Structure formats: structure tokens, C-alpha cells
């Protein structure tokens, strides 16, 4: 994957993270019984988003070793694409169904948090694994 495509993939991950955060904000306001889990997911996604901004900065680094790290992260079916795929799945699961949207138009609260605490744990584990991969890559050539 060339540098431009890699940067686009990273920007997609950042954008998807922002959408997930916004959906979590909505759930937080609407669903009282799952606030702790919603907050944990918001924090995890925000943390990943922060790391991804640092990864995006790799594309602009003049150092060939830093560009090499960027190239490995953005290769076909590499860590960035895997992260993007996982976040897209999460986004789809968080998006309210058509019935919920219609009911909200009429003022009825039909928002239901789609995950149990164990489900949130699993999703946070995936997010944290991605974050660890990117953090390690960011520090690898500094060792």
C-alpha cells in the first residue's frame, strides 16, 4: 500500500473512532443502566484514536526508518486495515436500528445498549491489542 493509501486508511480509522465515540455519547445520554460500560468503551476508543493520530504523523516523518514502520503498518491486510475492519464491525453494532430511529422521531425512547459487560470487555480487548501494536511500532525505532 502506498503512502497516500496508508494515510487514507489511518484517517478512516480515526473517523470511525470518532463516530463510535459520538454514538457512545448518545447512548450515555439515553441509556442509564449501562453508563459504566459505555464510558469504558468511549475511553478505549478515544485512547486508540490518540495513538492513531501519532501513527498518521509517521507518514510525514523524513526518517526512512519511520517511513518503513509506517509502510509495515499500512501494508495490505496489515494492522491498520485489521483495526479498521474491527472498528467498522463495532460501529455497525452500535448504530441504532431503523425501528429505534423511527420511535425517537415520535419522542419514544427505544435506545438499548447492545452489549453486555462481557461483550464490552471483549471489544476493549481488541481495541487495546490494536493500540498496543501501534504503540510498539511507534517506539520500535527509538529503542
KAPE-V585787 format. One record per helix or strand. SS is the DSSP state (alpha for helix, beta for strand). FROM is the first residue (numbers start at 1). TO is the last residue. If there is no record, write none. Layout:
SS_FROM_TO / SS_FROM_TO
//
This chain:
alpha_3_30 / alpha_35_58 / alpha_64_73 / alpha_79_94 / alpha_98_105 / alpha_117_140
//
